Amino acid sequence: MNRRSFLSTLGMAGLAASGCKYWPDDGIWNACSRDVLPPRLAQHELVQAAWEGIDPNYFWDAHVHLLGAGDGASGIWVNPSQSSLTSPVRYFFQKIYLNASCADVEGETDARFLQRLRELQDGLPVGTRLMLLAFDYFFDQRGERRLTHSAFHVPNSYAHTLVSRFPNRFEWIASIHPYRPDAIEALKRVRSLGARAVKWLPSAMGIDPSSPRCDAFYEAMARLNIPLLSHAGGEVALPSHVTQDVNNPLRLRRALDHGVRVIVAHCALVGSDIDLDKGPGGVRVKSFDLFTRMMEEPRYENLLFGDISAITQTNRLGTPLTTVVTRNDWHPRLLNGSDYPLPGVLPIFSLRQMVTMGYISEGVAKVISEVRHYNPLLFDLLLKRHVRVGASRFCDTVFQSRRFFDSTTEAASGTTSHHYS
């Protein structure tokens, strides 16, 4: 069996093991076309309509991952297990993400990832920006970094450097583990350097958002007016060395109660968690039901938000997607994000299934499918803009995320330092 066949077999096994209903309409592997969107698609009425009502200068994609191999000047570090067949599922996920971003070229991964990202953004209107995510190491309860438990690390310095090099293309979101001894100082540094938020993935980083250890960090976040973008709900892509229960959306109440604005990534649309409102021995319910409960609490109306990254993936279809689309009262509190490079991961979307379920028409699916071969970022936008549930659709403001982040622009007080975490 050759390498591609092996990975394909491994890939389908890994996707099946994730518990998601993947439907590989177009196979597994991204062909990575370097061709620009042809005029017949660029000028198509469905593509043009997607931008109606959106000011490109306010279109900030709030969820763009930075990936690489550390083979450039990025400082990115990847756990060797991610690149070893001794950990086949991790190896597959690493390969499929690099393929999705057209960066799986030995010795050139960092450069190819950035090149591809810029090429895709060139296919969007001038003025749009992508918000690049840093990613901190795993830290244990003693505040010590644990490389063996860390999947990868994307330094804050790299995200900031890219924004400095391409200020008209990118914004950035820092990542700081709250257990670090220097967490508050690191927060002040990234704030002074223009970071728009802080990103966490609790189960992969070893963070319990409900721990009193986070209190001082939350107080600093509220004081500096910097929001938290945190994953909530089930997580299958990255390994966990702590219980997945730390991804329970209810655990983010501690941040909210400190006055921190919290963006729940993916609106916690997948997975299940213990209903902590009924005690630690409560029954398990859908994570999305807990997020819904929090969104309906008046005290969090101006603090709790959700991003719609990954919302059109196959495992979110049905009640989760339908609910978010039809809850028009939520739309002012929703932020668009692509979760790039996932729009380039072919098996996790099924336009055929979306047609069957009535979210899009066959004609819309045909155009969007063609666009995807050229530009996964544009594919992600088109799919969300054309999803319908009866008369409901996502309102224009969902796709103008700058409205949220503009309120975080006031720099932290104190002397600017160029020492990074």
NULO-839309 format. One record per residue (C-alpha): residue number from 1; x, y, z; residue in three letters. Coordinates in steps of 0.001 Angstrom, whole numbers, plus 524288, in hexadecimal, padded with zeros to 5 digits. Example, Ala and Ser with C-alpha at 12.3 -4.5 7.8 and 13.67 -1.06 7.14 Angstrom:
<recs>
<rec 1, <8300C, 7EE6C, 81E78>, "ALA">
<rec 2, <83566, 7FBDC, 81BE4>, "SER">
</recs>
This chain:
<recs>
<rec 1, <80000, 80000, 80000>, "MET">
<rec 2, <805C2, 80D4F, 7FC3E>, "ASN">
<rec 3, <8064B, 818E9, 80553>, "ARG">
<rec 4, <7FA3E, 81FAE, 7FFB2>, "ARG">
<rec 5, <7F214, 81358, 80067>, "SER">
<rec 6, <7F6B6, 810BE, 80E3B>, "PHE">
<rec 7, <7F33F, 81E69, 81289>, "LEU">
<rec 8, <7E606, 81DA6, 80BF6>, "SER">
<rec 9, <7E2E6, 8110F, 8131E>, "THR">
<rec 10, <7E7FB, 8168C, 81FCF>, "LEU">
<rec 11, <7E0A9, 82311, 81D66>, "GLY">
<rec 12, <7D373, 81CE6, 81BBE>, "MET">
<rec 13, <7D5D7, 814AA, 827E5>, "ALA">
<rec 14, <7D9C6, 820C1, 82F7D>, "GLY">
<rec 15, <7CE12, 8287B, 82ADF>, "LEU">
<rec 16, <7C4EC, 81D48, 82E20>, "ALA">
<rec 17, <7CB16, 81C19, 83BA1>, "ALA">
<rec 18, <7C83C, 82A73, 83E26>, "SER">
<rec 19, <7B9D3, 82766, 83F0D>, "GLY">
<rec 20, <7B5FE, 8314F, 83496>, "CYS">
<rec 21, <7AD59, 82ED6, 828CD>, "LYS">
<rec 22, <7B724, 83200, 81E3A>, "TYR">
<rec 23, <7B314, 83076, 81016>, "TRP">
<rec 24, <7BE9F, 8318A, 806D0>, "PRO">
<rec 25, <7B7F2, 83778, 7FADD>, "ASP">
<rec 26, <7C4FE, 83B13, 7F4C5>, "ASP">
<rec 27, <7CE3B, 83110, 7FAAA>, "GLY">
<rec 28, <7D833, 833F2, 8053F>, "ILE">
<rec 29, <7E35F, 83B65, 7FF21>, "TRP">
<rec 30, <7E375, 849AC, 7FB21>, "ASN">
<rec 31, <7E8FA, 84B35, 7ED50>, "ALA">
<rec 32, <7EE8A, 8589A, 7F119>, "CYS">
<rec 33, <7EB76, 85F8F, 7E468>, "SER">
<rec 34, <7F3AF, 86BDD, 7E2D2>, "ARG">
<rec 35, <7EA5F, 87156, 7D898>, "ASP">
<rec 36, <7E2DF, 87DA9, 7DBDD>, "VAL">
<rec 37, <7D425, 87D7A, 7DBDE>, "LEU">
<rec 38, <7CFEC, 87E57, 7CD94>, "PRO">
<rec 39, <7C77C, 88A06, 7C98F>, "PRO">
<rec 40, <7BB69, 8819A, 7C77C>, "ARG">
<rec 41, <7BBDC, 87E5D, 7D613>, "LEU">
<rec 42, <7C16A, 88B14, 7DB47>, "ALA">
<rec 43, <7B66D, 89282, 7D479>, "GLN">
<rec 44, <7ABE5, 88875, 7D715>, "HIS">
<rec 45, <79FB3, 88E3B, 7DD39>, "GLU">
<rec 46, <7A094, 88506, 7E8E4>, "LEU">
<rec 47, <7AE81, 8894E, 7EBD1>, "VAL">
<rec 48, <7AB31, 897A5, 7EA35>, "GLN">
<rec 49, <79F0B, 89634, 7F29D>, "ALA">
<rec 50, <7A704, 8909C, 7FDCE>, "ALA">
<rec 51, <7ADC6, 89DB2, 7FFA2>, "TRP">
<rec 52, <7A170, 8A5F4, 7FF16>, "GLU">
<rec 53, <79F6E, 8AD00, 80BF4>, "GLY">
<rec 54, <7AD61, 8AA5E, 81093>, "ILE">
<rec 55, <7B774, 8B52B, 81162>, "ASP">
<rec 56, <7C449, 8AE1E, 80E11>, "PRO">
<rec 57, <7CB6C, 8B6F7, 8179F>, "ASN">
<rec 58, <7C349, 8B0DC, 82273>, "TYR">
<rec 59, <7C4DC, 8A2DA, 81DE4>, "PHE">
<rec 60, <7CE94, 89D49, 827A0>, "TRP">
<rec 61, <7CF52, 88E77, 82759>, "ASP">
<rec 62, <7D010, 88C08, 835F8>, "ALA">
<rec 63, <7D547, 87E0F, 835C8>, "HIS">
<rec 64, <7E120, 87B60, 82D2A>, "VAL">
<rec 65, <7EB05, 87183, 83210>, "HIS">
<rec 66, <7F98C, 87340, 82FCE>, "LEU">
<rec 67, <8003B, 86675, 82C9E>, "LEU">
<rec 68, <80DF9, 862A6, 828D5>, "GLY">
<rec 69, <81956, 859E9, 82C10>, "ALA">
<rec 70, <822FF, 863B5, 83173>, "GLY">
<rec 71, <82B52, 8627C, 8253C>, "ASP">
<rec 72, <82B67, 87119, 82305>, "GLY">
<rec 73, <82D2E, 87C5A, 82C5D>, "ALA">
<rec 74, <81FD8, 87A4B, 8327E>, "SER">
<rec 75, <823FB, 873F6, 83F37>, "GLY">
<rec 76, <818F5, 86A38, 83DB0>, "ILE">
<rec 77, <81B38, 85D88, 84519>, "TRP">
<rec 78, <8142D, 850B7, 8421A>, "VAL">
<rec 79, <81465, 844FA, 84B23>, "ASN">
<rec 80, <81BF8, 83A1D, 84433>, "PRO">
<rec 81, <8108B, 830E0, 84685>, "SER">
<rec 82, <80881, 8391D, 83D21>, "GLN">
<rec 83, <811CF, 8356F, 83241>, "SER">
<rec 84, <8141E, 82725, 835A0>, "SER">
<rec 85, <80CD7, 81B1B, 83124>, "LEU">
<rec 86, <80E75, 815D5, 83EE5>, "THR">
<rec 87, <802D2, 81EC7, 841B9>, "SER">
<rec 88, <7FB07, 81C25, 83557>, "PRO">
<rec 89, <7EED9, 82429, 83843>, "VAL">
<rec 90, <7F6B9, 83022, 83C37>, "ARG">
<rec 91, <7FF49, 82E31, 8304E>, "TYR">
<rec 92, <7F371, 82DD6, 82781>, "PHE">
<rec 93, <7ED63, 83A15, 82D34>, "PHE">
<rec 94, <7FA45, 84156, 82BB1>, "GLN">
<rec 95, <7FB5D, 83D11, 81D88>, "LYS">
<rec 96, <7ED72, 8404E, 819F1>, "ILE">
<rec 97, <7EE72, 84DFB, 81FD9>, "TYR">
<rec 98, <7FB00, 850A2, 81879>, "LEU">
<rec 99, <7F4C8, 84B7E, 80C0E>, "ASN">
<rec 100, <7E8D7, 8540B, 80E61>, "ALA">
<rec 101, <7F1D0, 85FDF, 80F16>, "SER">
<rec 102, <7FA5C, 85B27, 803C1>, "CYS">
<rec 103, <8064B, 85BCD, 80C86>, "ALA">
<rec 104, <80ACE, 84DAC, 80D4C>, "ASP">
<rec 105, <81820, 85024, 80723>, "VAL">
<rec 106, <823DF, 84BB1, 80F03>, "GLU">
<rec 107, <82CA2, 85715, 81297>, "GLY">
<rec 108, <822F2, 86126, 80D83>, "GLU">
<rec 109, <816F0, 85EED, 815DF>, "THR">
<rec 110, <816E0, 86C11, 81CD8>, "ASP">
<rec 111, <8190C, 873CD, 8105B>, "ALA">
<rec 112, <80F37, 86BF4, 80878>, "ARG">
<rec 113, <804AF, 86D96, 812D0>, "PHE">
<rec 114, <80642, 87C4B, 812C9>, "LEU">
<rec 115, <8071B, 87CF8, 80405>, "GLN">
<rec 116, <7FA93, 8754B, 80259>, "ARG">
<rec 117, <7F378, 87D71, 80C86>, "LEU">
<rec 118, <7F728, 889FF, 80584>, "ARG">
<rec 119, <7F30E, 88465, 7F867>, "GLU">
<rec 120, <7E5BA, 880C9, 7FDBB>, "LEU">
<rec 121, <7E3DF, 88E23, 803C3>, "GLN">
<rec 122, <7E716, 89441, 7F6A7>, "ASP">
<rec 123, <7DA67, 88DF3, 7F221>, "GLY">
<rec 124, <7D2B8, 895E6, 7FC1D>, "LEU">
<rec 125, <7CF66, 8A458, 7FAC9>, "PRO">
<rec 126, <7D9AC, 8AE58, 7FEA5>, "VAL">
<rec 127, <7D827, 8B244, 80CD1>, "GLY">
<rec 128, <7D500, 8A4E6, 8126A>, "THR">
<rec 129, <7DDE2, 89FD9, 81D33>, "ARG">
<rec 130, <7E10B, 892A8, 822F6>, "LEU">
<rec 131, <7E2DE, 89140, 831A7>, "MET">
<rec 132, <7EE77, 88843, 83400>, "LEU">
<rec 133, <7EE71, 87F6D, 83FF2>, "LEU">
<rec 134, <7FA52, 87CD4, 84857>, "ALA">
<rec 135, <7FA35, 87089, 850CA>, "PHE">
<rec 136, <800E2, 86EB9, 85DEC>, "ASP">
<rec 137, <80719, 86290, 863BF>, "TYR">
<rec 138, <800DB, 85961, 86D8D>, "PHE">
<rec 139, <803E6, 85D83, 87B92>, "PHE">
<rec 140, <80198, 854FB, 8875F>, "ASP">
<rec 141, <7FB79, 85870, 8947A>, "GLN">
<rec 142, <80893, 85D72, 89966>, "ARG">
<rec 143, <8099A, 866EE, 88E11>, "GLY">
<rec 144, <81461, 85F2C, 88771>, "GLU">
<rec 145, <814C5, 85D53, 878C2>, "ARG">
<rec 146, <812EA, 84F2B, 8747D>, "ARG">
<rec 147, <81802, 84C8A, 866E3>, "LEU">
<rec 148, <813D1, 83E62, 8674B>, "THR">
<rec 149, <805BD, 842C6, 8691E>, "HIS">
<rec 150, <80637, 84DC3, 85F09>, "SER">
<rec 151, <801A5, 84AEE, 8512B>, "ALA">
<rec 152, <807FC, 856EC, 84B4F>, "PHE">
<rec 153, <80B78, 864F6, 84E48>, "HIS">
<rec 154, <80956, 87110, 845F3>, "VAL">
<rec 155, <81079, 87C79, 84C75>, "PRO">
<rec 156, <809E5, 8896F, 84ECB>, "ASN">
<rec 157, <815FD, 88F7C, 848B8>, "SER">
<rec 158, <81356, 888D4, 83BB6>, "TYR">
<rec 159, <8052E, 88D39, 83AED>, "ALA">
<rec 160, <80932, 89B10, 83E6A>, "HIS">
<rec 161, <8144D, 89AFB, 8347E>, "THR">
<rec 162, <80B06, 89743, 82987>, "LEU">
<rec 163, <801D3, 8A254, 82D24>, "VAL">
<rec 164, <80D64, 8ABB3, 82D36>, "SER">
<rec 165, <81198, 8A6E3, 81FB6>, "ARG">
<rec 166, <803EA, 8A705, 819FC>, "PHE">
<rec 167, <7FC1E, 8B11E, 821B2>, "PRO">
<rec 168, <7F1A1, 8B239, 8174B>, "ASN">
<rec 169, <7EF3C, 8A392, 81707>, "ARG">
<rec 170, <7EFD8, 89E37, 824CA>, "PHE">
<rec 171, <7EC07, 8A070, 832F0>, "GLU">
<rec 172, <7F04A, 8973A, 83DBC>, "TRP">
<rec 173, <7EB5E, 89007, 8499D>, "ILE">
<rec 174, <7F52C, 88C4C, 8540A>, "ALA">
<rec 175, <7F570, 87FCD, 85C19>, "SER">
<rec 176, <7F99F, 88018, 86A55>, "ILE">
<rec 177, <7F7F8, 87513, 87409>, "HIS">
<rec 178, <7F270, 87ADD, 880B2>, "PRO">
<rec 179, <7FA8B, 871C5, 8895E>, "TYR">
<rec 180, <80769, 87741, 88451>, "ARG">
<rec 181, <80F0A, 87EA9, 88EB5>, "PRO">
<rec 182, <81039, 88A21, 88543>, "ASP">
<rec 183, <8024E, 88959, 8800C>, "ALA">
<rec 184, <7FE06, 89706, 883E2>, "ILE">
<rec 185, <80A91, 89D55, 87F2A>, "GLU">
<rec 186, <80953, 895E1, 87265>, "ALA">
<rec 187, <7FB5E, 89AB7, 87129>, "LEU">
<rec 188, <7FFB6, 8A8C7, 872D6>, "LYS">
<rec 189, <80A55, 8A6EA, 86894>, "ARG">
<rec 190, <8017F, 8A157, 85E1F>, "VAL">
<rec 191, <7F71C, 8AB7A, 8611E>, "ARG">
<rec 192, <800CD, 8B676, 85F0A>, "SER">
<rec 193, <804B9, 8B02C, 85228>, "LEU">
<rec 194, <7F70E, 8B00E, 84CC7>, "GLY">
<rec 195, <7F1E2, 8A271, 84FC0>, "ALA">
<rec 196, <7E327, 8A2BB, 84E43>, "ARG">
<rec 197, <7DFE1, 8972F, 8571C>, "ALA">
<rec 198, <7E56E, 88B28, 85DFA>, "VAL">
<rec 199, <7E318, 87D72, 858B0>, "LYS">
<rec 200, <7E179, 87120, 860DC>, "TRP">
<rec 201, <7DEA4, 862E6, 85DFE>, "LEU">
<rec 202, <7DD42, 85E17, 86C02>, "PRO">
<rec 203, <7DE80, 84F58, 86A3C>, "SER">
<rec 204, <7EA7A, 85084, 86182>, "ALA">
<rec 205, <7F120, 85AC8, 869F0>, "MET">
<rec 206, <7EDC0, 8558A, 8776D>, "GLY">
<rec 207, <7E514, 860D8, 87BB6>, "ILE">
<rec 208, <7D958, 8600D, 884A4>, "ASP">
<rec 209, <7D231, 86CF1, 881F0>, "PRO">
<rec 210, <7CA97, 86B6F, 88EA3>, "SER">
<rec 211, <7D6CA, 86A7C, 89719>, "SER">
<rec 212, <7D9AF, 87530, 8A10B>, "PRO">
<rec 213, <7E76C, 874FA, 89B32>, "ARG">
<rec 214, <7E1CA, 87CBE, 88FDC>, "CYS">
<rec 215, <7DC14, 887B1, 8982F>, "ASP">
<rec 216, <7E79F, 890F4, 897A8>, "ALA">
<rec 217, <7E8BD, 88EDC, 8890C>, "PHE">
<rec 218, <7DA40, 8918F, 88733>, "TYR">
<rec 219, <7DB5B, 89DEC, 88F2C>, "GLU">
<rec 220, <7E67A, 8A27B, 88680>, "ALA">
<rec 221, <7DEE6, 89F02, 87A31>, "MET">
<rec 222, <7D32E, 8A6D3, 87EB5>, "ALA">
<rec 223, <7DBBE, 8B240, 882A5>, "ARG">
<rec 224, <7E2D0, 8B240, 87581>, "LEU">
<rec 225, <7D617, 8B00B, 86E13>, "ASN">
<rec 226, <7DB2A, 8A449, 86694>, "ILE">
<rec 227, <7D189, 89974, 86365>, "PRO">
<rec 228, <7D342, 88ACA, 86473>, "LEU">
<rec 229, <7D104, 881CA, 858D4>, "LEU">
<rec 230, <7CF97, 8743D, 85E93>, "SER">
<rec 231, <7CBFF, 86723, 858EB>, "HIS">
<rec 232, <7C08F, 86081, 85F8E>, "ALA">
<rec 233, <7BA21, 8535A, 85D68>, "GLY">
<rec 234, <7C00A, 84727, 8578A>, "GLY">
<rec 235, <7CDD2, 84719, 851E3>, "GLU">
<rec 236, <7D37C, 83C42, 84986>, "VAL">
<rec 237, <7DE41, 84288, 8417A>, "ALA">
<rec 238, <7E834, 8449E, 84C5C>, "LEU">
<rec 239, <7EC3C, 83B30, 85720>, "PRO">
<rec 240, <7E7E1, 83D9E, 8651A>, "SER">
<rec 241, <7EFE6, 83AB9, 87125>, "HIS">
<rec 242, <7E542, 83FAF, 87A29>, "VAL">
<rec 243, <7D6D8, 83C84, 87A73>, "THR">
<rec 244, <7CEA6, 841BC, 86F3A>, "GLN">
<rec 245, <7C593, 846EB, 879C2>, "ASP">
<rec 246, <7CDCC, 85351, 87A26>, "VAL">
<rec 247, <7C772, 856C4, 86D11>, "ASN">
<rec 248, <7BA34, 857EB, 873C3>, "ASN">
<rec 249, <7B499, 86535, 86FFA>, "PRO">
<rec 250, <7AF57, 86711, 87DBB>, "LEU">
<rec 251, <7BD5E, 867C0, 8829E>, "ARG">
<rec 252, <7BED1, 87493, 87B20>, "LEU">
<rec 253, <7B546, 87AF8, 8847E>, "ARG">
<rec 254, <7C09F, 87E34, 88D59>, "ARG">
<rec 255, <7C687, 886E2, 882D7>, "ALA">
<rec 256, <7B964, 88D20, 87FE0>, "LEU">
<rec 257, <7B6F7, 88FD0, 88E42>, "ASP">
<rec 258, <7C3E3, 8972F, 88E85>, "HIS">
<rec 259, <7BEFA, 89FE8, 88394>, "GLY">
<rec 260, <7C6CA, 89972, 87894>, "VAL">
<rec 261, <7C056, 89938, 86B4C>, "ARG">
<rec 262, <7C08F, 88B1C, 866D3>, "VAL">
<rec 263, <7BF3D, 885E9, 858FC>, "ILE">
<rec 264, <7BB94, 87789, 85918>, "VAL">
<rec 265, <7C1E6, 87157, 84D31>, "ALA">
<rec 266, <7B86D, 869C5, 84479>, "HIS">
<rec 267, <7AD60, 86D2E, 84E02>, "CYS">
<rec 268, <7B0A4, 8604A, 854E7>, "ALA">
<rec 269, <7A8D0, 85940, 84A75>, "LEU">
<rec 270, <7AE46, 84B84, 84C8B>, "VAL">
<rec 271, <7B0AB, 842CB, 8583E>, "GLY">
<rec 272, <7AA48, 84112, 8657A>, "SER">
<rec 273, <7AD9C, 845EC, 8730D>, "ASP">
<rec 274, <7A920, 84489, 88106>, "ILE">
<rec 275, <79E5C, 84E0B, 884B5>, "ASP">
<rec 276, <7A605, 85490, 88F93>, "LEU">
<rec 277, <79A44, 85CEA, 89322>, "ASP">
<rec 278, <794E6, 8506B, 8991C>, "LYS">
<rec 279, <7A17A, 84D41, 8A011>, "GLY">
<rec 280, <7ADF6, 845E6, 89C82>, "PRO">
<rec 281, <7A635, 83943, 89BF1>, "GLY">
<rec 282, <79C4E, 83EB3, 8925E>, "GLY">
<rec 283, <7982F, 837E0, 8860C>, "VAL">
<rec 284, <79F47, 839DC, 87927>, "ARG">
<rec 285, <7984B, 8427C, 86F69>, "VAL">
<rec 286, <79BEB, 8481A, 8624E>, "LYS">
<rec 287, <7A65C, 85295, 8634A>, "SER">
<rec 288, <79E50, 85B05, 85A26>, "PHE">
<rec 289, <792CE, 85A80, 863A1>, "ASP">
<rec 290, <79B99, 8600D, 86E35>, "LEU">
<rec 291, <7A060, 86AC7, 8651C>, "PHE">
<rec 292, <79232, 86DCF, 861CB>, "THR">
<rec 293, <78EE3, 86EE9, 87034>, "ARG">
<rec 294, <799F5, 8788B, 87244>, "MET">
<rec 295, <7960D, 8809E, 8666A>, "MET">
<rec 296, <78880, 88215, 86C31>, "GLU">
<rec 297, <78D61, 88741, 87947>, "GLU">
<rec 298, <78B4C, 89613, 879A0>, "PRO">
<rec 299, <7978D, 89861, 881BB>, "ARG">
<rec 300, <79FFB, 89387, 87670>, "TYR">
<rec 301, <7993C, 89AF9, 86B94>, "GLU">
<rec 302, <7A4AF, 8A42B, 86967>, "ASN">
<rec 303, <7AF53, 89A8B, 86D21>, "LEU">
<rec 304, <7AC9E, 88D88, 86677>, "LEU">
<rec 305, <7AE63, 88BB6, 857CF>, "PHE">
<rec 306, <7B039, 88068, 84E7C>, "GLY">
<rec 307, <7B7F5, 87E8A, 8420F>, "ASP">
<rec 308, <7B222, 876F8, 836B9>, "ILE">
<rec 309, <7BEBC, 8708E, 8325B>, "SER">
<rec 310, <7BCA9, 86268, 82DFE>, "ALA">
<rec 311, <7ADF9, 86407, 82EFD>, "ILE">
<rec 312, <7AB3D, 85E68, 82175>, "THR">
<rec 313, <7B383, 85245, 82368>, "GLN">
<rec 314, <7ABDA, 845B4, 82213>, "THR">
<rec 315, <7ABD2, 84289, 83091>, "ASN">
<rec 316, <7A509, 84F8A, 83381>, "ARG">
<rec 317, <799BE, 84DB1, 829FB>, "LEU">
<rec 318, <78C24, 84BE2, 82F62>, "GLY">
<rec 319, <787CF, 851D8, 83C3E>, "THR">
<rec 320, <794A9, 8590E, 83F26>, "PRO">
<rec 321, <795A9, 8606A, 8323C>, "LEU">
<rec 322, <786FE, 8625D, 83122>, "THR">
<rec 323, <78646, 8683F, 83EB9>, "THR">
<rec 324, <79164, 871DB, 83CB7>, "VAL">
<rec 325, <78C0B, 8765D, 82F97>, "VAL">
<rec 326, <77E31, 87841, 83485>, "THR">
<rec 327, <781C4, 87ED3, 84166>, "ARG">
<rec 328, <78173, 88C62, 83B82>, "ASN">
<rec 329, <78283, 89230, 84916>, "ASP">
<rec 330, <79014, 88C1E, 84A2B>, "TRP">
<rec 331, <7955F, 891B1, 83D7D>, "HIS">
<rec 332, <79A7C, 89E85, 84351>, "PRO">
<rec 333, <7A2A9, 895E7, 84C64>, "ARG">
<rec 334, <7A832, 88CE7, 841E5>, "LEU">
<rec 335, <7B550, 88EBD, 83B20>, "LEU">
<rec 336, <7B977, 8888C, 82E62>, "ASN">
<rec 337, <7C5AE, 8803E, 82DE8>, "GLY">
<rec 338, <7CA39, 87652, 823DE>, "SER">
<rec 339, <7D22A, 86D39, 82CAB>, "ASP">
<rec 340, <7DC10, 86D0B, 8218A>, "TYR">
<rec 341, <7E200, 863F7, 81CEB>, "PRO">
<rec 342, <7D62D, 85B49, 81FBF>, "LEU">
<rec 343, <7CE56, 86051, 813FD>, "PRO">
<rec 344, <7D8DB, 85984, 80BF9>, "GLY">
<rec 345, <7D6A0, 84C6E, 812BE>, "VAL">
<rec 346, <7CDB8, 8462E, 808B3>, "LEU">
<rec 347, <7C71B, 83B13, 81041>, "PRO">
<rec 348, <7C16D, 84361, 81B2A>, "ILE">
<rec 349, <7B7C3, 84A8E, 81270>, "PHE">
<rec 350, <7ACC2, 844C2, 80A66>, "SER">
<rec 351, <7A588, 84DCA, 80147>, "LEU">
<rec 352, <79D64, 84246, 7FCCD>, "ARG">
<rec 353, <79885, 8401F, 80A8A>, "GLN">
<rec 354, <795CC, 84EA6, 80C30>, "MET">
<rec 355, <78D91, 84E51, 7FFD2>, "VAL">
<rec 356, <7863F, 84258, 804C9>, "THR">
<rec 357, <78388, 84923, 811B9>, "MET">
<rec 358, <77EC0, 8556A, 80ADA>, "GLY">
<rec 359, <7896A, 85EDE, 80F37>, "TYR">
<rec 360, <78D9C, 86235, 80152>, "ILE">
<rec 361, <7888F, 85F87, 7F3AF>, "SER">
<rec 362, <78F2C, 856E5, 7E9AE>, "GLU">
<rec 363, <79298, 862D7, 7E18E>, "GLY">
<rec 364, <79920, 86986, 7ED17>, "VAL">
<rec 365, <7A064, 85D0E, 7F095>, "ALA">
<rec 366, <7A5C5, 85BC8, 7E2D8>, "LYS">
<rec 367, <7AB90, 8696E, 7E2DE>, "VAL">
<rec 368, <7B0E4, 8687B, 7F0B0>, "ILE">
<rec 369, <7B71A, 85B50, 7EDB2>, "SER">
<rec 370, <7BE25, 86118, 7E1FE>, "GLU">
<rec 371, <7C2EE, 86CB4, 7E9E7>, "VAL">
<rec 372, <7C882, 863AE, 7F442>, "ARG">
<rec 373, <7D250, 85E0B, 7EA92>, "HIS">
<rec 374, <7D834, 86B9A, 7E936>, "TYR">
<rec 375, <7D61C, 8724D, 7F64D>, "ASN">
<rec 376, <7D1DF, 86B6A, 802E8>, "PRO">
<rec 377, <7D0D0, 87869, 80A21>, "LEU">
<rec 378, <7C6FB, 87D6D, 8004A>, "LEU">
<rec 379, <7C024, 8702E, 8008F>, "PHE">
<rec 380, <7BE33, 8719D, 80F3E>, "ASP">
<rec 381, <7B82E, 87F1A, 80DC3>, "LEU">
<rec 382, <7AF50, 87B39, 80277>, "LEU">
<rec 383, <7AA19, 86F67, 809A0>, "LEU">
<rec 384, <7A687, 87740, 815AE>, "LYS">
<rec 385, <7A0BC, 88271, 80DE8>, "ARG">
<rec 386, <797E7, 87993, 80605>, "HIS">
<rec 387, <7934C, 87079, 810DB>, "VAL">
<rec 388, <784AA, 871D4, 812E1>, "ARG">
<rec 389, <77B54, 86C36, 81CE7>, "VAL">
<rec 390, <76E03, 8704F, 81823>, "GLY">
<rec 391, <76E9A, 87F16, 81753>, "ALA">
<rec 392, <77A21, 87FF5, 820BF>, "SER">
<rec 393, <78849, 88264, 81D30>, "ARG">
<rec 394, <7941F, 88831, 8240A>, "PHE">
<rec 395, <792DE, 896E7, 8246E>, "CYS">
<rec 396, <79D41, 89FB0, 81E7B>, "ASP">
<rec 397, <7A2D3, 8A40E, 82B91>, "THR">
<rec 398, <7A773, 8963B, 82E9C>, "VAL">
<rec 399, <7B17B, 897F5, 823C6>, "PHE">
<rec 400, <7B67A, 8A50F, 8287E>, "GLN">
<rec 401, <7BE1B, 8A06B, 8344C>, "SER">
<rec 402, <7C637, 8ACB6, 834FA>, "ARG">
<rec 403, <7BAA6, 8B2FD, 83BF7>, "ARG">
<rec 404, <7BDD5, 8AA58, 847A1>, "PHE">
<rec 405, <7CCA3, 8AB7A, 84776>, "PHE">
<rec 406, <7CCF4, 8BA28, 84540>, "ASP">
<rec 407, <7C8E2, 8BBC3, 85352>, "SER">
<rec 408, <7D592, 8B53D, 85796>, "THR">
<rec 409, <7DEBE, 8BEC5, 850E2>, "THR">
<rec 410, <7E298, 8C700, 85C7F>, "GLU">
<rec 411, <7F09F, 8C30E, 85F87>, "ALA">
<rec 412, <7F481, 8BE4F, 86CDF>, "ALA">
<rec 413, <7FAED, 8C855, 87574>, "SER">
<rec 414, <8094A, 8C787, 87821>, "GLY">
<rec 415, <815A8, 8C6B4, 8701F>, "THR">
<rec 416, <81513, 8BE90, 863B4>, "THR">
<rec 417, <81E43, 8B2F5, 8644D>, "SER">
<rec 418, <822EB, 8AAB6, 85912>, "HIS">
<rec 419, <8257F, 89EBF, 8614F>, "HIS">
<rec 420, <81C0C, 89448, 85CE0>, "TYR">
<rec 421, <81695, 887EB, 8628F>, "SER">
</recs>
